Amino acid sequence: MSEQGRTINLAITGASGAQYGLRLLECLVAAGCSINVMVSRAAQVVIATETDLKLPGTPPAMQAVLSEWAGAESGQVLVFGREDWFAPPASGSGEKAPLIVCPCSTGTLSALATGASNNLIERAGDVALKERRQLILVPREAPYSEVHLENMLKLTRMGAVIVPASPGFYHKPESIQDLVDFVVARLLDHLEIPQTLMPRWGEARSQKKRET
């Protein structure tokens, strides 16, 4: 099923787990979504460290690289700079699109929990909270300190959904990609975007019962 015309705001910050954000971008493109992408400076370093993808420093060049990498159509992926205050996610007057921060660094958690708006990602999170829009945060840290836990609790009470990058194993993963897809499938489910990465709990049994 195509999600043609639906817009998703995707922020990638500097926590380990760049593969989750990149795989999510790839799946959103395949679903036909339009994606507004924001990448922190730390995320650029992490992406270069954890993957073979090297992102250039300017938004137009980064947009070209990510679009080609994800197989996007022209204009499907838009990349906005860290201080682009005229970007759609920066204002409540912009399109009412969900925001997902994947992965979400603990620094970003802190900024969102305290209402900081020092860059576009933080401002986009602030807008999502004040406008009561869907906000999904994907932290990847271990262990969590009391500060991290308090920030996650505070954000949950504000309406955000915390989805830690903690893959399960009941699907019997055979590769790292299977573990990445487990988390990305859950994110797509929360966004209500059809996905075939992972069967939902009980689907196989229900299908079997229908066939008998």
C-alpha positions as CSV (number, residue, x, y, z in Angstrom):
1,M,0.0,0.0,0.0
2,S,1.3,3.4,-0.9
3,E,1.5,6.3,1.5
4,Q,1.8,8.7,-1.4
5,G,1.5,12.3,-0.3
6,R,1.9,11.6,3.4
7,T,4.7,13.7,5.0
8,I,7.0,12.4,7.8
9,N,9.6,14.5,9.7
10,L,12.7,12.4,10.4
11,A,15.5,13.6,12.6
12,I,18.7,11.6,13.0
13,T,20.8,12.6,16.0
14,G,24.2,11.4,17.4
15,A,23.3,8.3,19.3
16,S,24.8,5.0,18.1
17,G,22.4,3.2,15.9
18,A,22.5,5.2,12.7
19,Q,21.4,2.1,10.9
20,Y,17.9,2.4,12.4
21,G,17.4,5.9,11.1
22,L,18.8,5.1,7.6
23,R,16.7,1.9,7.3
24,L,13.6,3.9,8.4
25,L,14.3,6.5,5.7
26,E,14.6,3.7,3.1
27,C,11.3,2.2,4.2
28,L,9.5,5.5,4.2
29,V,10.7,6.2,0.7
30,A,9.6,2.8,-0.5
31,A,6.2,3.5,1.1
32,G,5.8,6.6,-1.0
33,C,6.0,9.1,1.8
34,S,7.6,12.6,1.5
35,I,10.3,12.9,4.2
36,N,11.7,16.1,5.7
37,V,15.1,15.1,7.0
38,M,17.2,16.8,9.7
39,V,20.7,15.4,10.6
40,S,22.7,16.7,13.5
41,R,26.5,17.2,13.3
42,A,27.1,14.4,15.7
43,A,24.9,12.1,13.6
44,Q,27.1,12.8,10.6
45,V,30.1,11.5,12.6
46,V,28.2,8.5,13.8
47,I,26.9,7.6,10.3
48,A,30.5,7.8,8.9
49,T,31.7,5.6,11.8
50,E,29.0,3.0,11.7
51,T,28.2,2.8,8.0
52,D,29.8,3.1,4.6
53,L,27.7,6.2,3.9
54,K,29.5,9.5,3.9
55,L,27.3,12.6,4.1
56,P,28.5,15.9,2.8
57,G,28.2,19.0,5.0
58,T,25.6,21.1,3.1
59,P,21.9,20.3,3.0
60,P,21.6,20.3,-0.8
61,A,24.5,17.9,-1.2
62,M,23.3,15.7,1.7
63,Q,19.8,15.7,0.1
64,A,21.3,14.4,-3.2
65,V,23.3,11.7,-1.5
66,L,20.4,10.5,0.7
67,S,17.9,10.6,-2.1
68,E,20.2,8.4,-4.3
69,W,21.0,6.1,-1.5
70,A,17.3,5.5,-0.5
71,G,16.1,5.3,-4.1
72,A,13.9,8.4,-3.7
73,E,12.1,10.2,-6.5
74,S,13.0,13.8,-7.1
75,G,11.8,16.0,-4.3
76,Q,10.6,13.1,-2.1
77,V,13.4,13.6,0.4
78,L,14.1,17.1,1.6
79,V,17.1,17.9,3.9
80,F,17.0,21.0,6.1
81,G,19.9,22.7,7.8
82,R,20.4,22.9,11.5
83,E,19.3,26.6,11.7
84,D,16.7,26.6,8.9
85,W,14.0,28.3,10.8
86,F,11.8,28.5,7.7
87,A,11.6,24.7,7.4
88,P,8.1,23.2,7.7
89,P,8.9,21.4,11.0
90,A,9.9,24.6,12.6
91,S,6.5,26.1,13.1
92,G,3.0,25.0,14.3
93,S,1.8,26.7,11.1
94,G,3.6,24.0,9.0
95,E,2.2,20.7,7.9
96,K,0.9,18.6,10.7
97,A,3.3,15.8,10.2
98,P,4.6,13.3,12.7
99,L,8.2,13.7,14.0
100,I,10.4,10.7,14.7
101,V,13.9,11.1,16.1
102,C,15.8,7.9,15.2
103,P,18.1,7.4,16.9
104,C,17.6,9.9,19.6
105,S,20.6,11.0,21.6
106,T,20.3,11.6,25.4
107,G,21.3,15.2,24.7
108,T,18.3,15.5,22.4
109,L,16.1,13.9,25.0
110,S,17.3,16.5,27.5
111,A,16.7,19.4,25.1
112,L,13.2,18.2,24.3
113,A,12.3,17.6,27.9
114,T,13.4,21.1,28.9
115,G,12.0,23.0,25.9
116,A,15.3,24.0,24.4
117,S,15.1,25.1,20.7
118,N,18.8,25.7,19.9
119,N,18.6,24.0,16.5
120,L,16.0,22.9,14.0
121,I,15.7,19.3,15.5
122,E,15.0,20.7,19.0
123,R,12.6,23.3,17.6
124,A,10.8,20.6,15.6
125,G,10.4,18.5,18.8
126,D,9.1,21.5,20.7
127,V,6.6,22.2,18.0
128,A,5.4,18.6,18.0
129,L,4.9,18.7,21.7
130,K,3.1,22.0,21.8
131,E,0.9,21.1,18.9
132,R,0.1,17.7,20.3
133,R,1.5,16.0,17.2
134,Q,2.8,12.5,17.1
135,L,6.4,12.4,18.4
136,I,8.3,9.2,18.5
137,L,11.8,9.1,20.2
138,V,14.2,6.2,19.7
139,P,16.9,6.3,22.3
140,R,19.9,4.0,22.1
141,E,22.0,4.2,25.3
142,A,23.1,1.8,28.0
143,P,22.8,2.0,30.9
144,Y,20.3,4.8,31.4
145,S,21.1,7.3,34.2
146,E,18.4,8.7,36.4
147,V,18.5,11.9,34.3
148,H,17.8,9.9,31.1
149,L,15.0,8.0,32.8
150,E,13.5,11.2,34.2
151,N,13.6,12.9,30.8
152,M,11.9,9.9,29.2
153,L,9.2,9.9,31.8
154,K,8.7,13.6,31.5
155,L,8.4,13.4,27.7
156,T,6.0,10.4,27.9
157,R,3.8,12.5,30.2
158,M,3.9,15.2,27.5
159,G,2.6,12.8,24.9
160,A,5.7,11.5,23.3
161,V,6.2,7.8,22.6
162,I,9.5,6.3,23.7
163,V,10.6,3.3,21.5
164,P,14.0,2.3,22.7
165,A,16.2,0.6,20.0
166,S,15.9,-2.7,21.8
167,P,15.3,-5.5,19.3
168,G,13.5,-8.6,20.3
169,F,14.6,-12.2,19.5
170,Y,11.3,-14.1,19.3
171,H,11.4,-13.8,15.5
172,K,14.7,-15.8,15.5
173,P,16.9,-13.2,13.8
174,E,19.7,-14.5,11.5
175,S,21.5,-11.3,10.8
176,I,22.1,-7.8,12.1
177,Q,19.7,-6.6,9.4
178,D,17.0,-8.7,11.0
179,L,17.6,-6.9,14.4
180,V,17.5,-3.5,12.7
181,D,14.3,-4.4,10.9
182,F,12.6,-5.5,14.1
183,V,12.9,-2.0,15.5
184,V,12.1,-0.3,12.2
185,A,9.0,-2.4,11.8
186,R,7.7,-1.3,15.2
187,L,8.3,2.3,14.2
188,L,6.4,1.9,11.0
189,D,3.5,0.3,13.0
190,H,3.4,3.3,15.3
191,L,3.2,5.6,12.2
192,E,0.5,3.3,10.8
193,I,2.5,2.7,7.7
194,P,2.0,-0.8,6.2
195,Q,5.2,-2.9,6.5
196,T,6.3,-6.4,5.6
197,L,9.6,-6.3,7.5
198,M,8.2,-8.2,10.5
199,P,4.9,-10.1,11.1
200,R,2.8,-8.6,13.9
201,W,2.4,-10.7,17.0
202,G,-0.2,-13.4,16.4
203,E,-0.6,-12.8,12.7
204,A,0.8,-16.2,11.6
205,R,-1.4,-18.0,14.0
206,S,-4.5,-16.0,12.9
207,Q,-3.7,-16.7,9.3
208,K,-3.3,-20.4,10.0
209,K,-6.6,-20.5,11.8
210,R,-8.3,-18.8,8.9
211,E,-6.9,-21.4,6.5
212,T,-8.2,-24.4,8.5
